Amino acid sequence: MLKRILIALILLLNAAAIYAQQYSAKNLLGRWESTRKKEINMAFFTDSTGAFLSDDGFLKNKIKYTIKPDKDIIKLDATIQIDRKSPSYEKFYFKFISDSVLITSRGSAIPKKIDTSDKKIEVYKKIKYDLPGTEMRMHNFKDLLGLWKYSFKDTLNSWELNFVDDSTVYSKNGRQNSVRLSYVADFTKQPMMIDFYKGNEPVDEAIFYFYNRNIMLVEYSGHDKRRDHFKAFLIGIKALIPYKRQTSAKN
């Protein structure tokens, strides 16, 4: 009788251990907040799509991913180059501490002996309810509005883009006067795209990406030569002072 009880107990413990380790994409679904860098959120919508967000819901990157569960570890291959013909992927590792707390490691496996205090990993907690004003939102032209200056080696230079409405931008290249251009932005692509025109003539093409509300990456390519991913980009910094339109701007 004692032997049967012990066998039953062992089977029960093994079943519980197996059940506890059966994490999958379903457990990832929802929104997660970094406990150390609270401005960083990630969200998982389906078993293959998600996004990186800021804490106020500003969508930084949509992602595609595949997963491979391995006991209590989920291996995840993810890319933000969702519209690239041949996207490159990065490897992430996730380990659930509980249903609402997980640790992640980017590029390297999670050590067996580790806890949430280890600075080599990131810790995320699940957000049960979005607070008012933090709901996820996509980009739109309003995020472009204002003056952007290009930065090189942490120094702002004299190149500028000033978006004044949903179709007009003033471009300044070095010491030249500002030139009025029209633009068309496609926010559905990733990276996003901007076409610049002078009258009806195409002037330039670019891809861009919001690192956050006040910093964006821009890569120009010339007409009809745009790439589907970044290779040599400029950093645009949003000016914190009001911009006065120059009276000498060309129309």
N, C-alpha and C positions, 0 to 999 in steps of 0.2 A: 504493500500500500504506500509506504513512504517513498519507494522508488518511483512509483507512478506519479505521485505528487510532485517530486523533484523534476521528473521529465516534463510534466505539464507546465510547471513553473518556468523551466528553461525555454520551452517553446513559446510561452507567453511573452517572456522578456525579449526573445529574439524577434518575435512578430512586432512588438512595440518599437524595438530599435529600428527595424526595417521601415516601419510606418513613419517614424520620426525623420528618416533620412530621405523620404520620397518627395523632395521639392522639385518643382517644375516651373515652366513659364507662368502657369496659373498663379503661383505664389508671388510672382513679381508684379502682377497687374496692380495698377494704382500709381500714386504719386509719393515720392520719397524725398526727404530733406536731409542734406548733409548736417551732421551735428557739429562739425567744426567750422564749416564754411556755409553758414545758413543761407547765403545768397544763391547757393547751387542746389537745384532740384533736378530730379530725373523722374520721368513718367513712362509707364509701360501701358500701351493701349491694347495690344493683341499679343499673340505668341511670336510675332516677328516685327512689330513696329513700336516705336516709342519716341521720346524726345528728351532733350536737355533744356531746362528752363531756368530762369532767374526766380528768386523767391516771390516776386510780384507777378509771376505768370508769363513774363515776356519770353516767348519761344526763341531759343538760341539755335538749336539744331534739331531737325527730325532725324531719326535713326532707323535703320533696318538691322535686324540681327537674327542669328540662329543660335540655338543653345544645345548643350550636351550635358545633361545631368550626370554627375559622378559621385554617388553616395550623397554626402551632405554638401557637396560643392557643385555649383552650376558654372560651367564654362560657357562663355558668351563671346561670339565673334560679331562685332558691330561696325557699321560704317555710317558716316554722315554724308558720304558722297552718293546720295541716293539717285541722282540724275546723271552720274558719270557712266560712260559705257563700260569701263573696266574699273570699278571702285576698289579702293584698298581698304582692308579691314584691320581693326585692332582687337586684341584679345583682352577680355576682362574675366575676372573670377569673382563669384559671389558665394558667400556663405551665410546662411541664416542663423542668427543667434536665437531668434524667436520669430513668430509670424509677423512681427512689426519692427524688428531690428535686424539689419544685415550689415556685413562688412564686405568691402570690395577691394580688389587689387587690380591695377592696370598693368598688363604686360607680363607679370610674373605670378606664379602660383602663391596661394595663401599658405603660409607655414602652418604645420599641424598644431604647434603650441603657440597660440596667439590669443589675445583678448582685445577688447575695444579701446584699451589705452595705448596700444602700439601705434606709433606714428607712421609706420610703413603702410598702413591700410587706411581706408576711409570708412567711416561709420554713417549709416543712413537709418533714419526712422520713418515709418510710414505715416503719412498725413491722412487722418481720417476724414477731415472736412476742410475744404478750401475756405479760407477766411475771405470776407468781402474785400474786393480789390486785388485778390491774388489769383483769380481765375485765369487759366491759360488763354492766351490770345496770340493770333498770328500777326506778322508784321504788316504794315500798310504805309502809304506815302507819308503819313504824319510823323513817322519815325525818322524820315529823311529830312524833314523841314528844319531849316536853320543853317548856320554857317559851319562848314567842316574844313579844318586845316590839316594838311598832311604833315606827318611827323617823320623825321629821319634821325636816328640815333638819339631819341628822346628830345629832339629840338624841333619846334614847329617852324616850318619854312613858309615861303610866300605863295605857295600854291593853294588855291581855295576852291571850294564848291559851295554855293549858297542856294539851297532849294527854297523857293518862295511859295510854291503851291504845288498842286498835283501834276503839273506839266511844265513848269518853268524853273530853270536853274541858271545862275550866273557863274561862269567859270573864269578863274584868273590863273594864269600861268606865269609865275615869276613876277617880273616888273610890268608885264603887259596890263593894259586896262581890262576890266571885266568884260566878258562877252556873253550876251544873252543867248541861251540855247533852250530848246525844248527837250523833254526827255520822256521816255516810256519805261516804266519799271515793271518787271514781272516778279511778283513776290511768291508765285506758286512754285518756282524752281528752287533748287538748292545745289550750288550757290545761286542766289538771286541775280537777276540780270537787269542792266540799264542800257538803253540805246539813246544816244545823244544826237540831236539834229540841229542844223542851222537852216531855218526855213524848212524846205522839204528834203534837203540834202543830208544824208547820214554823215556824221562827223566822227563818231567813235563808238565803241562798244566796251562794256565792262561787266565783270562779275563782282558781286559784293556780298558781304556777310557781316551781320551785327555781332561783335564780340560781347557788347552790352549796349545799353541805350546811348552811350556817349563815345563809343569806339567802334569803328567798322574797318574792315579790310576791303581794299579795292584793287582790282587788277584790270588794267586797260589792255586792249588787244588790237585796236585798229578795226576798221570796218570789215566785217565778214571773216574775222580771224579768231573769234572768241573761243577759248577753251572751256571745257566743262568741269574744270577743277583749278584750284589755285596752284601757282608755281612761283611767281615773282610778284608779290603784292605790295601795296602801299598801306600805311596805317592812317586812317582819318580820325581826327579828334574833334569832337563837337565843341565849338567855342562857347564859353560860358557868359559872354557879354553880347548884348544886342548888336546886330550887324546893320550898318547904314548903307543902303544901296548907293553905289557911286554914280554921280550924275554923268560921268564920262563913259558909262557903259554903252557899248555898241548894241544896236538893235538888229 
